[in-house]
């Protein structure tokens, strides 16, 4: 009995001390519950963070004035990802001392599983800053381009989704869709897209299909931070138009893509449209957190991740009307652009009904490998 009493004494003493912070928190929350709603609204963001970190009962007094926490999605959207991405971009440009390069890059290689044996330059001391390391080139033999199939993967990455576009909706991941028109923007004028002859009264999806008997297909490829960051032309086609959507820079990780509906429509993106031998063809580079920089090699006027932008706005540029030529011809496998870190490529194109993808959702793919065939 004496031994039992000895053990309980310190436990009870400690329990009293642990109660003091909890009581102080409840007292403070009781004071907040007396605040007016406008004043309480100003403090909604930090309170929401506390709501998700603390037990539910801790914030119960605030429900007396009708306070409700922001949703996790709204809270995530409130994070200044564009500002963080610009700061990360500046950090990437800082030249590292020679002695520091190998340990920094080695840590990155170990964390993300980078295969430096494929790099054109394997010596880590060669890369002056993180940006140069992210945009490293590959050895010519590292990615042979498939000559048999008409459409190849434009980049290394993971296949998130693919298939026919149905009801003007496209899947970003299994079961989560986004609007085709919201993603690509309004239909481009027939002067710039001379092959678009569909009546204006048709659905947006039907307006993109230019040849009878064809269907519209899509493929989503996610580039992880450890992947090769350049992307290439997936087929022989002509780029006639560029549309730049300034927007958020939320993560495009598959987990976040399942969480936020129409994520790709919220994020900054560059939509390249044109035509190939079967009709309409488009490639969209979607930005992400720390990937504000999207570069298209033949488009020197493109500037992404600007400090300010109007929500829902976009900028158009025609490679036909501005350059007085029939667009930009691209050969299959030709260098097209690059990201600063991992991101996403979305292909939307027209093809005959017998087009078949040679893919499985979730599989890893490398630039140059076949996506599908006729």
Residue frames relative to the residue before (quaternion, step in Angstrom):
aa qw qx qy qz dx dy dz
X 1.0000 0.0000 0.0000 0.0000 0.00 0.00 0.00
X 0.6498 0.5172 -0.3248 0.4526 3.57 0.96 -0.85
X 0.6411 0.5351 -0.3219 0.4462 3.56 1.03 -0.86
X 0.6419 0.5306 -0.3138 0.4560 3.56 1.05 -0.84
X 0.6653 0.4995 -0.3070 0.4622 3.62 0.92 -0.89
X 0.6282 0.5494 -0.3364 0.4364 3.58 1.04 -0.73
X 0.6697 0.4985 -0.2918 0.4667 3.59 1.04 -0.81
X 0.6800 0.5114 -0.3015 0.4303 3.57 0.97 -0.83
X 0.5860 0.6232 -0.3769 0.3551 3.62 1.03 -0.73
X 0.7107 0.4321 -0.2734 0.4831 3.64 0.68 -1.00
X 0.6265 0.5492 -0.3472 0.4305 3.59 1.02 -0.77
X 0.6702 0.4830 -0.2993 0.4775 3.58 0.97 -0.90
X 0.6309 0.5425 -0.3254 0.4491 3.58 1.02 -0.83
X 0.6615 0.4970 -0.2904 0.4808 3.59 1.00 -0.92
X 0.6303 0.5549 -0.3322 0.4295 3.58 1.01 -0.86
X 0.6357 0.5293 -0.3323 0.4532 3.60 1.03 -0.78
X 0.6584 0.5078 -0.3115 0.4601 3.56 0.99 -0.85
X 0.6519 0.5190 -0.3170 0.4529 3.59 1.03 -0.75
X 0.6324 0.5509 -0.3390 0.4262 3.57 1.14 -0.55
X 0.5681 0.6398 -0.3858 0.3451 3.61 1.08 -0.60
X 0.6706 0.4660 -0.3258 0.4765 3.70 0.83 -0.82
X 0.6426 0.5246 -0.3344 0.4473 3.59 0.98 -0.77
X 0.6607 0.5013 -0.3080 0.4662 3.59 0.96 -0.87
X 0.6358 0.5281 -0.3237 0.4605 3.58 1.02 -0.82
X 0.6470 0.5149 -0.3166 0.4647 3.59 1.00 -0.86
X 0.6628 0.5020 -0.3069 0.4632 3.59 0.91 -0.90
X 0.6290 0.5312 -0.3357 0.4578 3.60 1.06 -0.77
X 0.6586 0.5050 -0.3025 0.4687 3.58 0.99 -0.89
X 0.6581 0.5000 -0.3089 0.4705 3.58 0.97 -0.82
X 0.6056 0.5486 -0.3487 0.4590 3.56 1.12 -0.62
X 0.6375 0.5092 -0.3180 0.4829 3.59 1.11 -0.72
X 0.6444 0.5236 -0.3185 0.4573 3.58 1.03 -0.79
X 0.6273 0.5572 -0.3428 0.4224 3.57 1.06 -0.70
X 0.6457 0.5081 -0.3167 0.4739 3.59 1.26 -0.36
X 0.5137 0.6544 -0.4175 0.3656 3.60 1.25 -0.16
X 0.5597 -0.5745 0.4661 0.3735 3.56 -1.24 0.41
X 0.6405 -0.5571 0.3649 0.3824 3.55 -1.18 0.49
X 0.6371 0.5129 -0.3614 0.4477 3.68 0.89 -0.72
X 0.6655 0.4932 -0.3115 0.4656 3.58 0.96 -0.85
X 0.6460 0.5219 -0.3160 0.4588 3.55 1.05 -0.79
X 0.6150 0.5682 -0.3446 0.4244 3.56 1.07 -0.78
X 0.6173 0.5641 -0.3418 0.4288 3.58 1.08 -0.74
X 0.7395 0.3888 -0.2108 0.5075 3.56 1.14 -0.63
X 0.3377 0.7884 -0.4670 0.2152 3.57 1.28 0.21
X 0.6499 0.5537 -0.3263 0.4056 3.60 0.95 -0.89
X 0.7124 0.4105 -0.2910 0.4892 3.66 0.72 -0.89
X 0.6204 0.5445 -0.3501 0.4428 3.59 1.06 -0.68
X 0.6270 0.5414 -0.3338 0.4498 3.55 1.05 -0.76
X 0.6233 0.5284 -0.3367 0.4678 3.58 1.03 -0.79
X 0.6500 0.5034 -0.3106 0.4771 3.57 0.98 -0.85
X 0.6143 0.5740 -0.3448 0.4174 3.56 1.03 -0.82
X 0.7340 0.4150 -0.2374 0.4823 3.58 0.93 -0.89
X 0.6762 0.4826 -0.3014 0.4679 3.60 1.20 -0.37
X 0.7462 0.3821 -0.2005 0.5068 3.58 1.07 -0.78
X 0.6331 -0.4987 0.4041 0.4327 3.59 -1.23 0.26
X 0.6450 -0.5700 0.3480 0.3715 3.57 -1.09 0.74
X 0.6592 0.5545 -0.3167 0.3970 3.56 0.91 -0.91
X 0.5643 0.6357 -0.3832 0.3613 3.60 1.13 -0.56
X 0.7651 0.3424 -0.1859 0.5127 3.62 1.04 -0.72
X 0.3138 0.7948 -0.4757 0.2085 3.59 1.24 0.24
X 0.6166 0.5666 -0.3755 0.3971 3.69 0.91 -0.69
X 0.6322 0.5630 -0.3379 0.4114 3.62 1.09 -0.65
X 0.5726 0.6049 -0.3904 0.3921 3.59 1.13 -0.41
X 0.5339 0.6385 -0.4029 0.3806 3.60 1.23 -0.32
X 0.7392 0.3401 -0.2206 0.5378 3.59 1.15 -0.53
X 0.6232 -0.6020 0.3256 0.3783 3.57 1.20 0.49
X 0.3731 0.7342 -0.5003 0.2673 3.61 1.15 0.36
X 0.0303 -0.7739 0.6325 0.0035 3.54 -1.02 0.84
X 0.4812 -0.6790 0.4602 0.3093 3.60 -0.90 0.80
X 0.5520 -0.5553 0.4950 0.3769 3.54 -1.27 0.45
X 0.5308 -0.6001 0.4760 0.3628 3.57 -1.15 0.54
X 0.6415 -0.5222 0.3831 0.4111 3.58 -1.20 0.41
X 0.6327 0.5338 -0.3292 0.4543 3.58 1.04 -0.80
X 0.6688 0.4919 -0.2990 0.4705 3.60 0.91 -0.94
X 0.6330 0.5296 -0.3252 0.4616 3.57 1.02 -0.78
X 0.6667 0.4951 -0.3003 0.4694 3.58 0.94 -0.88
X 0.6571 0.5183 -0.3113 0.4502 3.59 1.00 -0.83
X 0.6404 0.5419 -0.3253 0.4364 3.60 1.17 -0.53
X 0.5126 0.6301 -0.4269 0.3974 3.60 1.24 -0.21
X 0.4170 -0.7305 0.4793 0.2507 3.67 -0.77 0.95
X 0.0661 -0.8570 0.5107 0.0199 3.58 0.53 1.20
X 0.6174 0.5418 -0.3617 0.4409 3.62 1.06 -0.62
X 0.6509 0.5054 -0.3086 0.4751 3.57 0.98 -0.86
X 0.6510 0.5109 -0.3084 0.4691 3.57 0.95 -0.88
X 0.6573 0.5163 -0.3097 0.4533 3.59 1.00 -0.83
X 0.6439 0.5034 -0.3281 0.4737 3.60 1.02 -0.74
X 0.6356 0.5183 -0.3255 0.4706 3.57 1.04 -0.80
X 0.6452 0.5108 -0.3135 0.4738 3.57 1.02 -0.83
X 0.6304 0.5442 -0.3285 0.4455 3.57 1.04 -0.79
X 0.6583 0.4945 -0.3077 0.4768 3.57 0.99 -0.81
X 0.6299 0.5321 -0.3273 0.4614 3.56 1.04 -0.80
X 0.6339 0.5509 -0.3221 0.4369 3.58 1.04 -0.79
X 0.6864 0.5007 -0.2810 0.4463 3.58 1.13 -0.66
X 0.5207 0.6446 -0.4175 0.3729 3.59 1.26 -0.25
X 0.3874 -0.7335 0.5118 0.2237 3.56 -0.74 1.07
X 0.3177 -0.7650 0.5374 0.1581 3.54 -0.81 1.08
X 0.5329 -0.5894 0.4801 0.3717 3.58 -1.07 0.60
X 0.6281 -0.5780 0.3644 0.3723 3.56 -1.04 0.75
X 0.6789 0.5077 -0.2995 0.4377 3.60 0.93 -0.87
X 0.6859 0.4952 -0.2804 0.4536 3.60 1.19 -0.54
X 0.5389 0.6779 -0.3928 0.3094 3.59 1.16 -0.53
X 0.6910 0.4947 -0.3051 0.4298 3.58 0.75 -0.97
X 0.6918 0.4581 -0.3195 0.4576 3.68 0.76 -0.80
X 0.6465 0.5164 -0.3281 0.4558 3.62 1.01 -0.76
X 0.7080 0.4438 -0.2678 0.4796 3.59 0.82 -0.98
X 0.6148 0.5531 -0.3491 0.4408 3.58 1.06 -0.69
X 0.6292 0.5265 -0.3273 0.4688 3.57 1.06 -0.76
X 0.6486 0.5087 -0.3065 0.4760 3.57 1.00 -0.87
X 0.6447 0.5281 -0.3109 0.4570 3.59 0.95 -0.91
X 0.6751 0.4935 -0.2855 0.4681 3.56 0.95 -0.91
X 0.6708 0.5216 -0.2958 0.4364 3.59 0.97 -0.91
X 0.8219 0.2625 -0.1011 0.4953 3.59 0.82 -1.00
X 0.4895 -0.7115 0.4103 0.2928 3.58 1.22 0.21
X 0.2078 0.7995 -0.5320 0.1861 3.59 0.95 0.87
X 0.2729 -0.7514 0.5813 0.1516 3.57 -0.99 0.90
X 0.1717 -0.8339 0.5190 0.0760 3.58 -0.05 1.27
X 0.5174 0.6349 -0.4275 0.3826 3.61 1.21 -0.19
X 0.6486 0.5085 -0.3125 0.4724 3.59 1.25 -0.41
X 0.5509 0.6458 -0.3864 0.3607 3.60 1.22 -0.43
X 0.5555 -0.6084 0.4530 0.3405 3.56 -1.09 0.74
X 0.7571 0.1520 -0.0932 0.6285 3.58 1.15 -0.71
X 0.2238 -0.8122 0.5291 0.1016 3.60 -0.45 1.22
X 0.5701 0.6081 -0.3784 0.4024 3.58 1.18 -0.50
X 0.3697 -0.7666 0.4836 0.2046 3.61 -0.48 1.18
X 0.6046 0.5692 -0.3649 0.4212 3.60 1.10 -0.51
X 0.5429 0.6391 -0.3894 0.3810 3.59 1.23 -0.34
X 0.7031 0.4688 -0.2630 0.4655 3.60 1.05 -0.76
X 0.3445 -0.8000 0.4608 0.1702 3.55 -0.37 1.30
X 0.8026 0.0423 -0.0070 0.5949 3.59 1.09 -0.64
X 0.7134 -0.4552 0.3190 0.4267 3.55 -1.32 0.17
X 0.6108 0.5737 -0.3490 0.4196 3.56 1.04 -0.76
X 0.6647 0.4884 -0.3042 0.4765 3.59 0.92 -0.88
X 0.6439 0.5210 -0.3261 0.4556 3.57 1.03 -0.75
X 0.6452 0.5210 -0.3214 0.4572 3.61 0.96 -0.85
X 0.7669 0.3739 -0.1835 0.4882 3.57 0.99 -0.89
X 0.2283 0.8116 -0.5077 0.1774 3.57 1.20 0.51
X 0.3963 -0.7023 0.5442 0.2315 3.56 -1.12 0.72
X 0.4159 -0.6996 0.5298 0.2387 3.54 -1.29 0.45
X 0.5916 -0.5265 0.4596 0.4020 3.54 -1.30 0.30
X 0.6137 -0.5946 0.3671 0.3674 3.61 -0.98 0.77
X 0.7177 0.4518 -0.2585 0.4626 3.60 0.98 -0.75
X 0.5119 0.6941 -0.4024 0.3071 3.59 1.24 -0.27
X 0.7996 0.1599 -0.0661 0.5750 3.61 1.11 -0.66
X 0.1083 -0.8026 0.5842 0.0532 3.62 0.13 1.21
X 0.3602 -0.7404 0.5334 0.1936 3.57 -0.94 0.93
X 0.4442 -0.7007 0.4984 0.2516 3.56 -0.81 1.07
X 0.2492 -0.7978 0.5373 0.1129 3.58 -0.70 1.10
X 0.6088 0.5964 -0.3446 0.3936 3.60 1.19 -0.47
X 0.7713 0.3512 -0.1793 0.4996 3.59 0.85 -0.99
X 0.5257 -0.6895 0.4153 0.2753 3.56 -1.03 0.83
X 0.7759 0.2288 -0.1342 0.5724 3.62 1.13 -0.56
X 0.0869 -0.7989 0.5950 0.0140 3.57 -0.78 1.09
X 0.6072 -0.5241 0.4310 0.4133 3.56 -1.29 0.18
X 0.3803 -0.7463 0.4966 0.2277 3.62 -0.79 0.96
X 0.8088 0.1317 -0.0383 0.5719 3.59 1.23 -0.33
X 0.5525 -0.5074 0.5067 0.4250 3.51 -1.36 -0.05
X 0.3525 0.7573 -0.5124 0.1995 3.58 -1.12 0.43
X 0.5147 -0.5981 0.5180 0.3301 3.50 -1.36 -0.45
X 0.4047 -0.7086 0.5241 0.2438 3.59 -0.88 0.95
X 0.2070 -0.7927 0.5637 0.1048 3.58 -0.55 1.17
X 0.7875 -0.1590 0.1394 0.5788 3.57 0.95 -0.88
X 0.0427 0.7806 -0.6228 0.0311 3.55 -1.26 0.44
X 0.4160 0.7079 -0.5127 0.2508 3.57 -1.26 0.29
X 0.6955 -0.4269 0.3565 0.4549 3.54 -1.30 -0.34
X 0.4251 -0.6507 0.5623 0.2824 3.54 -1.20 0.65
X 0.0321 -0.8133 0.5803 -0.0271 3.58 -0.77 1.04
X 0.8599 0.0530 -0.0716 0.5027 3.55 -1.03 0.91
X 0.6103 -0.5943 0.3312 0.4057 3.59 1.05 0.81
X 0.5930 0.5335 -0.3753 0.4721 3.59 1.20 0.54
X 0.1420 -0.7756 0.6118 0.0630 3.55 -1.09 0.80
X 0.3810 -0.7230 0.5283 0.2301 3.58 -0.98 0.82
X 0.2849 -0.7416 0.5794 0.1820 3.59 -0.85 0.98
X 0.7227 -0.0754 0.0000 0.6871 3.54 1.28 -0.62
X 0.7354 -0.4278 0.2750 0.4479 3.57 -1.24 0.27
X 0.8517 0.1574 -0.1379 0.4804 3.56 -0.75 1.12
X 0.7041 0.3812 -0.2565 0.5414 3.62 1.25 -0.13
X 0.0873 -0.8460 0.5259 -0.0071 3.58 -0.46 1.21
X 0.1272 -0.7462 0.6394 0.1347 3.52 -1.40 0.09
X 0.5885 -0.6034 0.4204 0.3361 3.54 -1.23 0.55
X 0.4922 -0.6711 0.4750 0.2860 3.56 -0.89 0.96
X 0.6878 0.4794 -0.2889 0.4623 3.59 0.91 -0.89
X 0.6295 0.5203 -0.3395 0.4666 3.61 1.04 -0.71
X 0.6699 0.5151 -0.2917 0.4480 3.55 1.04 -0.79
X 0.7721 0.3477 -0.1836 0.4993 3.59 0.82 -0.99
X 0.4332 -0.6816 0.4704 0.3556 3.57 1.19 -0.56
X 0.7388 -0.4155 0.2805 0.4503 3.60 -1.29 0.14
X 0.6420 -0.5449 0.3858 0.3770 3.52 -1.20 0.59
X 0.4373 -0.6920 0.5185 0.2472 3.54 -1.00 0.89
X 0.5919 -0.6080 0.3987 0.3480 3.57 -1.05 0.79
X 0.5955 -0.6029 0.4068 0.3411 3.56 -1.15 0.65
X 0.5576 0.5965 -0.4040 0.4124 3.61 1.19 -0.39
X 0.7277 0.4090 -0.2334 0.4987 3.56 1.06 -0.77
X 0.7494 0.2366 -0.1466 0.6008 3.57 1.10 -0.70
X 0.1589 -0.8722 0.4546 0.0854 3.53 0.48 1.25
X 0.6511 0.5281 -0.3245 0.4380 3.59 1.18 -0.38
X 0.5765 0.5921 -0.3853 0.4107 3.65 1.25 -0.21
X 0.0690 0.8297 -0.5435 0.1070 3.56 -0.17 1.29
X 0.4157 0.7254 -0.4658 0.2899 3.62 1.26 0.09
X 0.5710 -0.5999 0.4302 0.3591 3.63 -1.04 0.72
X 0.5572 -0.6439 0.4143 0.3213 3.56 -1.03 0.84
X 0.6190 0.5768 -0.3416 0.4092 3.60 1.14 -0.48
X 0.5540 0.6191 -0.3931 0.3940 3.58 1.21 -0.34
X 0.6302 -0.5066 0.4104 0.4216 3.55 -1.29 0.28
X 0.6669 -0.5106 0.3584 0.4075 3.55 -1.23 0.48
X 0.6398 0.5378 -0.3205 0.4457 3.57 0.98 -0.85
X 0.6856 0.4795 -0.2867 0.4667 3.60 0.89 -0.91
X 0.6125 0.5573 -0.3525 0.4359 3.58 1.10 -0.61
X 0.6607 0.5066 -0.3124 0.4573 3.60 1.12 -0.59
X 0.6443 0.4917 -0.3216 0.4896 3.59 1.16 -0.55
X 0.1733 -0.8488 0.4976 0.0438 3.56 -0.45 1.23
X 0.7599 0.3231 -0.1852 0.5328 3.60 1.19 -0.39
X 0.5224 -0.6543 0.4552 0.3029 3.54 -0.94 0.94
X 0.7799 0.3080 -0.2500 0.4841 3.56 -0.96 0.92
X 0.5944 0.5632 -0.3655 0.4426 3.59 1.28 -0.07
X 0.2285 -0.7351 0.6192 0.1551 3.54 -1.35 0.33
X 0.4294 -0.6671 0.5408 0.2795 3.55 -1.33 0.27
X 0.1114 -0.8067 0.5802 0.0110 3.58 -0.84 1.05
X 0.1204 -0.7864 0.6006 0.0795 3.56 -1.24 0.39
X 0.0260 -0.7690 0.6384 0.0194 3.55 -1.30 0.47
X 0.1492 -0.7951 0.5864 0.0425 3.58 -0.85 1.06
X 0.0584 -0.8029 0.5929 -0.0229 3.58 -0.73 1.14
X 0.2002 -0.7907 0.5727 0.0823 3.57 -0.70 1.13
X 0.2126 -0.7680 0.5954 0.1024 3.57 -0.83 1.05
X 0.2767 -0.7613 0.5672 0.1488 3.58 -0.61 1.14
X 0.6876 -0.5011 0.3232 0.4144 3.62 -1.19 0.41
X 0.7065 0.4651 -0.2765 0.4561 3.60 1.07 -0.58
X 0.5389 0.6446 -0.3956 0.3709 3.59 1.26 -0.15
X 0.6261 -0.4774 0.4598 0.4108 3.52 -1.41 0.22
X 0.3305 -0.8288 0.4317 0.1325 3.60 -0.56 1.21
X 0.5869 0.5548 -0.3892 0.4429 3.62 1.20 -0.09
X 0.1429 -0.7696 0.6095 0.1258 3.56 -1.22 0.43
X 0.2874 -0.7854 0.5433 0.0737 3.50 -1.17 0.80
X 0.6431 -0.5007 0.3978 0.4213 3.54 -1.31 0.15
X 0.3473 -0.7770 0.4865 0.1975 3.61 -0.72 1.02
X 0.7941 0.0606 -0.0273 0.6041 3.58 1.26 -0.22
X 0.5726 -0.5118 0.4665 0.4388 3.57 -1.30 -0.15
X 0.2652 0.7654 -0.5480 0.2088 3.58 -0.53 1.13
X 0.3754 -0.6994 0.5579 0.2422 3.56 -1.35 0.11
X 0.2624 -0.7599 0.5783 0.1388 3.57 -0.75 1.10
X 0.1011 -0.8345 0.5411 0.0247 3.57 -0.60 1.12
X 0.8184 0.1397 -0.0309 0.5566 3.59 1.14 -0.49
X 0.1204 -0.7599 0.6333 0.0831 3.54 -1.22 0.65
X 0.0539 -0.7712 0.6341 0.0165 3.54 -0.99 0.92
X 0.1359 -0.8020 0.5805 0.0366 3.57 -0.70 1.14
X 0.1396 -0.7757 0.6137 0.0468 3.55 -0.76 1.13
X 0.2311 -0.7203 0.6308 0.1727 3.64 -0.55 1.05
X 0.1764 0.8013 -0.5545 0.1395 3.60 -1.00 0.64
X 0.7492 -0.3412 0.2890 0.4887 3.52 -1.27 -0.42
X 0.2418 -0.7397 0.6016 0.1801 3.54 -1.32 0.17
X 0.1197 0.8060 -0.5611 0.1458 3.53 0.67 1.19
X 0.6320 -0.5343 0.3966 0.3973 3.55 -1.20 0.47
X 0.2452 -0.7605 0.5829 0.1474 3.58 -1.07 0.78
X 0.2355 0.7698 -0.5416 0.2423 3.56 1.21 0.52
X 0.5985 -0.6030 0.3764 0.3694 3.65 -0.90 0.82
X 0.6185 0.5484 -0.3504 0.4402 3.60 1.05 -0.66
X 0.6738 0.4644 -0.2847 0.4993 3.58 0.99 -0.84
X 0.6211 0.5532 -0.3381 0.4403 3.60 1.05 -0.74
X 0.6429 0.4941 -0.3244 0.4871 3.61 1.13 -0.55
X 0.6699 0.5461 -0.2589 0.4313 3.52 1.19 -0.69
X 0.7943 0.2589 -0.1029 0.5399 3.60 0.92 -0.95
X 0.3489 -0.7439 0.5382 0.1877 3.57 -0.60 1.18
X 0.8432 0.0932 -0.1242 0.5147 3.55 -1.08 0.87
X 0.1164 0.8261 -0.5369 0.1252 3.57 1.04 0.82
X 0.6861 0.4968 -0.2962 0.4412 3.58 0.85 -0.95
X 0.6428 0.5111 -0.3244 0.4694 3.61 1.17 -0.48
X 0.6400 0.5063 -0.3220 0.4800 3.60 1.20 -0.44
X 0.6981 0.5105 -0.2817 0.4155 3.59 0.97 -0.84
X 0.5943 -0.5360 0.4574 0.3877 3.51 -1.29 0.44
X 0.0871 0.8039 -0.5802 0.0975 3.57 -0.98 0.85
X 0.2507 -0.7293 0.6179 0.1532 3.53 -1.29 0.49
X 0.1439 -0.8052 0.5745 0.0308 3.56 -0.57 1.23
X 0.0998 -0.7667 0.6331 0.0358 3.56 -0.73 1.11
X 0.0194 -0.8061 0.5913 -0.0180 3.59 -0.76 1.04
X 0.1664 0.7663 -0.6058 0.1345 3.51 -1.21 0.62
X 0.4657 -0.6701 0.4883 0.3094 3.54 -1.07 -0.64
X 0.1600 -0.7408 0.6416 0.1177 3.53 -1.29 0.52
X 0.7888 -0.3717 0.1955 0.4488 3.58 -1.23 -0.03
X 0.7305 0.4004 -0.2401 0.4985 3.60 1.19 -0.41
X 0.7419 -0.3871 0.2223 0.5003 3.61 1.24 0.14
X 0.8517 -0.1256 0.1093 0.4969 3.55 -1.09 -0.82
X 0.0580 0.7764 -0.6259 0.0466 3.57 -1.11 0.78
X 0.0525 0.7975 -0.5997 0.0398 3.58 -0.99 0.83
X 0.1101 -0.7437 0.6558 0.0687 3.51 -1.27 0.65
X 0.0774 -0.8054 0.5875 0.0096 3.59 -0.79 1.05
X 0.2046 -0.7475 0.6233 0.1044 3.54 -0.89 1.04
X 0.1619 -0.8089 0.5632 0.0484 3.58 -0.53 1.23
X 0.3766 -0.7332 0.5265 0.2082 3.56 -0.82 1.03
X 0.1146 -0.7783 0.6144 0.0603 3.58 -1.29 0.27
X 0.7255 -0.3893 0.3100 0.4755 3.56 -1.30 0.02
X 0.8294 0.1030 -0.1474 0.5289 3.57 -0.84 1.11
X 0.6641 0.4305 -0.3162 0.5231 3.60 1.27 0.31
X 0.1534 0.8187 -0.5388 0.1265 3.57 0.88 0.88
X 0.6799 0.4853 -0.2851 0.4701 3.57 1.17 -0.55
X 0.0439 0.7528 -0.6527 0.0739 3.55 -0.60 1.25
X 0.0713 -0.8227 0.5640 0.0045 3.57 -0.62 1.09
X 0.1275 -0.7412 0.6555 0.0682 3.55 -1.03 0.94
X 0.4721 -0.7470 0.3837 0.2681 3.57 -0.44 1.21
X 0.7488 0.3902 -0.2332 0.4823 3.62 0.94 -0.78
X 0.6739 0.4724 -0.2827 0.4926 3.62 1.30 -0.02
X 0.1268 -0.8391 0.5278 0.0364 3.57 0.05 1.31
X 0.6379 0.5471 -0.3235 0.4349 3.60 1.23 -0.34
X 0.5526 0.6253 -0.3899 0.3892 3.59 1.24 -0.16
X 0.0453 0.7766 -0.6254 0.0606 3.58 -0.84 1.04
X 0.1176 -0.8278 0.5479 0.0265 3.58 -0.52 1.18
X 0.8168 0.2550 -0.2181 0.4693 3.55 -1.40 0.36
X 0.1181 0.7934 -0.5766 0.1553 3.56 0.72 1.14
X 0.6344 -0.5672 0.3591 0.3833 3.63 -1.11 0.55
X 0.8058 0.1004 -0.0477 0.5816 3.61 1.04 -0.69
X 0.0718 0.7790 -0.6201 0.0581 3.54 -1.20 0.61
X 0.4503 -0.6565 0.5298 0.2926 3.56 -1.27 0.37
X 0.4836 -0.6852 0.4642 0.2849 3.55 -0.77 1.06
X 0.8105 0.2333 -0.2001 0.4986 3.56 -0.88 0.98
X 0.5436 0.6243 -0.4049 0.3883 3.61 1.25 -0.05
X 0.0401 -0.7768 0.6258 0.0583 3.55 -1.32 0.22
X 0.2909 -0.7436 0.5803 0.1603 3.55 -1.27 0.50
X 0.2098 -0.7914 0.5671 0.0904 3.56 -0.85 1.04
X 0.0096 0.7682 -0.6402 -0.0013 3.52 -1.21 0.65
X 0.2026 -0.7903 0.5704 0.0952 3.56 -0.77 1.07
X 0.3158 -0.7503 0.5531 0.1772 3.56 -0.84 0.99
X 0.6012 0.5346 -0.3637 0.4695 3.57 1.29 -0.04
X 0.7568 0.3982 -0.2265 0.4663 3.59 0.63 -1.12
X 0.7078 0.4648 -0.2709 0.4578 3.61 1.05 -0.69
X 0.7659 0.3448 -0.1894 0.5086 3.59 1.09 -0.60
X 0.3578 -0.7716 0.4610 0.2532 3.58 1.33 0.02
X 0.6424 0.4520 -0.3665 0.4987 3.54 0.86 0.98
X 0.6403 -0.5700 0.3727 0.3553 3.55 -1.26 0.23
X 0.7648 -0.3770 0.2039 0.4811 3.57 0.71 1.06
X 0.5663 -0.5719 0.4752 0.3557 3.54 -1.37 -0.22
X 0.2460 -0.7832 0.5491 0.1568 3.63 -0.41 1.10
X 0.0866 -0.7967 0.5980 0.0123 3.57 -0.88 0.99
X 0.2864 -0.7472 0.5784 0.1583 3.55 -0.96 0.93
X 0.6118 -0.5651 0.4086 0.3735 3.57 -1.10 0.65
X 0.8061 0.2384 -0.2073 0.5004 3.57 -0.78 1.10
X 0.5037 0.6626 -0.4231 0.3580 3.59 1.24 -0.21
X 0.5673 -0.5941 0.4448 0.3569 3.61 -1.08 0.72
X 0.1333 -0.8179 0.5589 0.0303 3.57 -0.84 1.03
X 0.7786 -0.2512 0.1917 0.5422 3.61 0.86 -0.90
X 0.2603 -0.7624 0.5716 0.1557 3.54 -1.32 -0.20
X 0.3228 -0.6868 0.6154 0.2130 3.51 -1.38 0.43
X 0.5123 -0.6250 0.4847 0.3346 3.54 -1.31 0.23
X 0.7652 0.0369 -0.0201 0.6425 3.57 1.25 -0.47
X 0.7504 -0.3516 0.2459 0.5028 3.64 -1.13 -0.34
X 0.0834 0.7916 -0.6025 0.0577 3.59 -1.17 0.50
X 0.5168 -0.6407 0.4766 0.3085 3.59 -1.15 -0.61
X 0.1684 -0.7386 0.6444 0.1047 3.54 -1.19 0.73
X 0.0850 -0.7832 0.6151 0.0335 3.59 -0.93 0.95
X 0.1405 -0.7708 0.6187 0.0574 3.56 -0.80 1.08
X 0.0291 0.7527 -0.6572 0.0259 3.58 -0.99 0.90
X 0.1616 0.8145 -0.5298 0.1726 3.56 -0.52 1.15
X 0.4580 -0.6599 0.5383 0.2548 3.48 -1.35 0.45
X 0.1204 0.7821 -0.6024 0.1043 3.57 -0.99 0.83
X 0.6440 -0.5163 0.3859 0.4121 3.61 -1.22 0.36
X 0.6625 -0.5509 0.3487 0.3688 3.56 -1.22 0.52
X 0.6808 0.4855 -0.3033 0.4570 3.59 1.13 -0.47
X 0.3808 0.7024 -0.5078 0.3222 3.62 1.21 0.33
X 0.0474 -0.8047 0.5918 -0.0081 3.58 -0.91 0.93
X 0.3641 -0.7038 0.5679 0.2226 3.55 -1.03 0.88
X 0.2458 -0.7488 0.5979 0.1463 3.57 -1.09 0.78
X 0.4710 0.6919 -0.3907 0.3831 3.54 0.91 1.02
X 0.1813 -0.7163 0.6511 0.1738 3.50 -1.45 0.12
X 0.5288 -0.6335 0.4568 0.3322 3.59 -0.96 0.84
X 0.7868 0.3002 -0.2402 0.4828 3.56 -0.87 0.98
X 0.5512 0.6306 -0.4039 0.3679 3.60 1.20 -0.22
X 0.4567 -0.6400 0.5415 0.2977 3.55 -1.24 0.49
X 0.0318 -0.7908 0.6112 -0.0049 3.54 -1.04 0.79
X 0.2586 -0.7607 0.5771 0.1464 3.54 -1.19 0.56
X 0.6393 -0.5171 0.4031 0.4016 3.52 -1.21 0.55
X 0.7675 0.3502 -0.2770 0.4600 3.57 -0.99 0.90
X 0.6107 0.5496 -0.3575 0.4441 3.60 1.20 -0.39
X 0.5927 -0.6180 0.3952 0.3325 3.56 -1.11 0.70
X 0.2932 -0.7294 0.5915 0.1795 3.55 -1.13 0.79
X 0.7873 -0.1761 0.1613 0.5685 3.54 0.97 -0.88
X 0.1948 -0.7818 0.5850 0.0926 3.52 -1.31 0.16
X 0.4514 -0.6571 0.5368 0.2762 3.52 -1.37 0.29
